[in-house]
């Protein structure tokens, strides 16, 4: 079981999945900063100035961290930032739920009808937090999409080409 959780393939797929989520979320927010600022204001924890500043900076950070995670560039830093963002998002949603707010989370869509906050969103975020913490805590941080493609452009990812027992000479 230990080798399964340290598999190069599993680590790479987890990074692509989590990074892809953050790229998607960041791109959606970048396209309409004002709508994202309005989503932030619905949580009633920030004023207009802070909401606008957050709506301007956060999507770019999500996009940068997602791309970094997918490409394997500075993985520890991007995993740490993604974990921190997920914890912050989850606490913000829990706070809004406890205060009885019936709002959209603003995660992947700025449409007020789509993705309402709820305990399911908290459970989803907790799963993503566990995934990001696992990525942060694993020892093998040198797994890199560029290295994988450079070493074996003709082989499939299932061979775990970065594992020492599977490398070709």
N, C-alpha and C positions, 0 to 999 in steps of 0.2 A: 504494500500500500504506500510505503514511503517513496518508492521509486515512481509511482504514478503521480504523486503530488509534486515531484521534482522533475517531471518530464519536460523536456524542452518544448515539445509540441503543446502541451497543456499550458505552460507559462506563456508561450507566444500567442496562443488562441485567447487566453484570458486578457492579455494586454491589448490585443486587437479589438476584442469585444468592449472592454471598458473604455479604451481610447476612442473607439468609434462612437460610443454613447456621448462622450464629452465633446467630440467634434460636431456631432449632430446637434446637440443642445446649444453649443456655442454659436454655430452658424445660424440657427433659428433666431437667436437673440440679437445677433449682430445686425441682421437684416431690418429689425424694427426696434431700435433702442428705446424710443418713447413708449411703445407698448410694453416692453420689459420693465421700464421704470414704473409704469402704472401697475404692473403685476406686483412689484416690490412694495409699492404704496399700500396695496390691499392688505398686507400683513400687519400694518399699523405699528411698525417698530422703527420706521425711518421717515424723516421729513423729505421734502422734494429735492433738496440739494444732495443729500446722501443717496437717495434713490437714483437720481440721475447719474451721479458719480459711479455708483455700483453698477448700474445698467450699462455704463460706458466701458468699464474696466473688466468686469467679471466674464462677459462672453469671450473676450480676447484671451483671458487666462484659461478658460475652459478649452478653447480651441487649441491654444499652444500646448497645454498639458496633454490633451488627447492625442495630438500629432506626435508629441515627444514620446508618449507611451507606445504608440503604434510602431514608430520607427526605432525605438530603443535608445534614443538620445537622452541622456541624463535620467534614466528610469527611476532612480530613488527619489530624486527631487520631484518628478511629476507624480509619482505614486504618493508621496507625502502630501503634496498639494491637493491631489484628488481626494485623498482620505479626509483631509481637513475640510474641503468644500462639502463632501458628502455628510460629514458629521454636522457641520453648520446648517446645511439645508434641512437635515432631519430634525434638528432641534427647533428650527424655525417653523417647520410644519407642525411639530408636536405642540409648540406654543400656540399657534393659530387654532389648532383643534381644541386645546384646553380652554381657549377664550371664546369658543363657539363660532368662529369665523367660517363662513361657507364660501370659499374662494377657490380659484384655479391655482395650481401650484406654480405655473409659469416656467415649468421645466423644459418642455419640448415644443410647446405651442403657447402663443400669447392669446389665443382664443379663450375667452372667459368660460365657455361651456365645456371645453376640453380639459381633461385631467384635473378634476376637482381633488382637493386634498382629502385625505382620509387615512385610516389605519392601514389600508393596503399599500398606500404610498410610503408609509413609514416602514412597513415590512420589506418592500422592494429596496428602499434605501439601505436598510440594515443588511440585506444580502449583498448589495454593492459595497458597503463598508467592509464586510468580511472578505470579499474578493480583493478589494484594494489593500487591506491589511495583510492578506496572505502574500500578495505580490510584493509588498513592502518588506516583509519579513523573510522571504526566501533568500538563500545565499547566492544563487546563480543569477547575478544581475548583468552578465555580459551577453545574454541572449539578445540578438539584434536582427531585425528583418533584413537589413543590408548585408550583414555577414552571412546569413542563411542563404540569401539569393546569390551572393558572390561565390560562395563555396560550391554550391550544387545547383546551378540553374536548371539542370535537367532532372533532378530527383524530386520525389514527393516529400512533403513535410512529415509524413508518417514515419519516415526512417530515422527521425531525430538526428540529423546530420551533424549537429553540434556536440552530441555526446561522444566522448572519446572512443568508446567501443564501436561506434558506427562510422567513424571518419574514414575516408578513402586515402590511400597513399599515392 
